Amino acid sequence: MDKQEFFSDRAQGMQRSVIRELLKITAKPGIISFAGGLPAPASFPVDFVRKALDSVLDKEPHTALQYGPTEGDPRLREDLAGIMKEDGIDTTPDHILITTASQQGLDLVGKIFFNPGNTCITGSPTYLGALQAFKSYQGVPVGVELDDHGMIPEKLEETLARLEEEGRKPRFIYVIPDFQNPAGVTIPLERRKRILEIAGKGGYLVIEDTPYRQLRYKGKSQPTFQSLEPDMVLSLYTISKILLPGFRLGWACGPGWIIDKMVMAKQAVDLCTSPFNQALTHAMLSMGALDKSLEQTIELYGNRRKLMLECMEKEFTGIDDIHWTKPEGGLFLWLTLPEGLNTEKMFKEAVDAKVAYVPGSAFYPDNDNFRSMRLNFSYADEGQIVEGMKRLGNLIRKKISATG
Ligand SMILES: Cc1ncc(COP(=O)(O)O)c(C=O)c1O
């Protein structure tokens, strides 16, 4: 008997993340990797963690080491509501659910919104982990093209009309508005309003996933979807990229009726997010760790972003039909190679040349694009960025001459 038949249809459809598999290859010594999406270890607020640890163990060991409420530590929800208010979002702690980082937020979204075979809208390309979460509930992500300003409203309208006509009305529209993973692009205010207008007309929920929002190195912050349309938007946040990923701590913020259902869904998953990590996070926020840490992280990543863009200008000069996004924040940029080159096929040669990226095809929900790649600029240090870009430039030139 085929052992797969023991599994549910849902489980049979599950696949390992291409990126996590690929990271095993790129972790070999000597390879300069722009493939992962990891924060720089230098950005971790180790001293604050140590101070918070002492404080929590001294003052509140019995509650911090105990189970906690599914909704999350009330003090932390209060802190996060405050952070959101500063960002122009008029919310209260009871509209916030602490999650085991935003990946769990995505999983809960899949769990509460999909019946098998239901569609949803995502960017094309989009975050691979969202595709994985949605597909694991037998959701069917349908991609809408992006340009340098994120999801294209006209394409969204067309896709919604087509799906409605086919009787496949999407359950929600999933957007990553700020410094999108993988493309690095940000949706400007007018386009945010337009997307919300389209969503409102068709009666669609919007899921706004914005893990990089606070990591802005250039330009002006754009209002969140949530602040523009609080009744129809669920937002997902995380401390992973702005403080540290190892606590596995994030939060969802949105209408009470959605948060309430997410609480029920979460109870079956993990009962609650680690109360200990929540207590530590609350202690760290009370010490001002977020502002201090963000200040340093923004400087570090901002410089690396600038350096990578400069290296690209230098290494790719004279290559026709090559372009890349110039993100104002976040961790990633998106490089598109000349027609005829295939970043998936080139990958092995890149690893042989000791430089790594993620082939763009990994991020497409329902079509293929073999010309693009995602490059991360937060993890590799300055020397590696310079050398890695040189290796990548050489490889691209070699492939161009080989294709004639
Ligand atoms: C767009 C997006 N959403 C969610 C996540 C998940 O992050 P975490 O589970 O660490 O909060 C990531 C991580 O890279 C991401 O890029």
The ligand as an SDF file (V2000), in Angstrom:
LIG
                    3D

 16 16  0  0  0  0  0  0  0  0999 V2000
    5.8680   38.4940    4.4230 C   0  0  0  0  0  0  0  0  0  0  0  0
    6.1880   37.6040    5.5810 C   0  0  0  0  0  0  0  0  0  0  0  0
    5.2210   37.1990    6.3790 N   0  0  0  0  0  0  0  0  0  0  0  0
    5.4660   36.4120    7.4480 C   0  0  0  0  0  0  0  0  0  0  0  0
    6.7410   35.9700    7.7220 C   0  0  0  0  0  0  0  0  0  0  0  0
    6.9470   35.0640    8.9020 C   0  0  0  0  0  0  0  0  0  0  0  0
    7.7090   35.6420    9.8930 O   0  0  0  0  0  0  0  0  0  0  0  0
    7.6890   35.1920   11.4070 P   0  0  0  0  0  0  0  0  0  0  0  0
    6.9210   33.9050   11.5000 O   0  0  0  0  0  0  0  0  0  0  0  0
    9.1100   35.0370   11.7970 O   0  0  0  0  0  0  0  0  0  0  0  0
    7.0120   36.2750   12.1480 O   0  0  0  0  0  0  0  0  0  0  0  0
    7.8040   36.3640    6.8960 C   0  0  0  0  0  0  0  0  0  0  0  0
    9.1690   35.8840    7.1520 C   0  0  0  0  0  0  0  0  0  0  0  0
   10.0900   36.0380    6.4120 O   0  0  0  0  0  0  0  0  0  0  0  0
    7.5090   37.2040    5.7950 C   0  0  0  0  0  0  0  0  0  0  0  0
    8.4770   37.6340    4.9600 O   0  0  0  0  0  0  0  0  0  0  0  0
  1  2  1  0
  2  3  1  0
  2 15  2  0
  3  4  2  0
  4  5  1  0
  5  6  1  0
  5 12  2  0
  6  7  1  0
  7  8  1  0
  8  9  2  0
  8 10  1  0
  8 11  1  0
 12 13  1  0
 12 15  1  0
 13 14  2  0
 15 16  1  0
M  END
$$$$
